[in-house]
């Protein structure tokens, strides 16, 4: 008999990893700032969790985050610098020549 809950358990495991990364870096919504959001996104990437997915989750709580505009801009810049079409890449100017 196939396990119909495998997709759910994978999603739950990803959610748990993401929440653990959040607790390790920010700890609470009011502690989220430009520095801690970058640490959070790094941990997400290290755990093979799409940083854009993580930021969607964080954005749901933006009303609880002081200086959300700055945090949002910082996270957007970080995501643009560290990801491309959802996959992690590293590009130097030298690589483009």
N, C-alpha and C positions, 0 to 999 in steps of 0.2 A: 504494500500500500504506500503510495507516494506521500511524502511529507509536504502538506500544503502550506506549512508555516515557515518554510525555510527562508523565503523572502523577508518575512516579518522578522525572524530572528537575526538575519544579517543586518537589517535596518536598525534593529534594537541595539546590536553590538556596535554599529557605527555611531549611533546616538550616544551610547555610553562612553565610547572613546572620546567623542567630541566634548561631552560634558566633563569628563575627567581632565581633558586639556584645558577647558575653561577654568575649572577649579584650581589647577596648577598655576595658571598664568594670571587670571583676573580675580578669581575667588568670589566676586559678587558684581552685579551690574554696575553699582556705583563706583567700583574700583577700576572699571574699564576706561582706559585712556589710550593715547596714541602709542605709548610704549608697550602696554600690556596687550593691546590688540595685535600688534606685530608678533609678539611672543606666542600668542594663541594661534595665529595663522601658521607660524612656523611649526608648531606642534601638530597642527592638523595635517600639514603637508608631510611631516615626518611619519605620521600614522596612516599615510595614503588616503586621507579624507580630502575631498575637493574643497579648497579654501572658499570657493564661491558658495558652496552648500553651507559651509560653516557661517559665512557672513549673512546668508539669508536667515539663518537661525538667530544670529545676534540681532539682526535688524528688527526682528519681531519684538524685541525688548528695548528698542531705541528710546522710548519715553522714560526709561529708568536709567539711562546712561548720560551722565553729565557731558557737556560738550560733544554731543552726538555728531554735529557737523564736522568737527575736526577729526574725530575718530573715524567717521565714514570716509572722509577724504584720504586719510592715512591708509586705511584698509584697501581702498580702491587702488591707490598707488602701489601698495605692496602686491596686490593680486596681479596688477598689470605687469609688474616687474618680475614676478616669480612664476607666472603661469601663462599659457597660451592655449586657447581652445580647450581648457580644462586639464591640460597635462603640464607637468612641471618641466621647465626648460631653463637653460642658462645661456644667454647670448652676450658676447662681448662685441664691441665695435670691430675688433680685429676679425671676428668670425664673419662679419658682413662684407669685408673687403675682398 
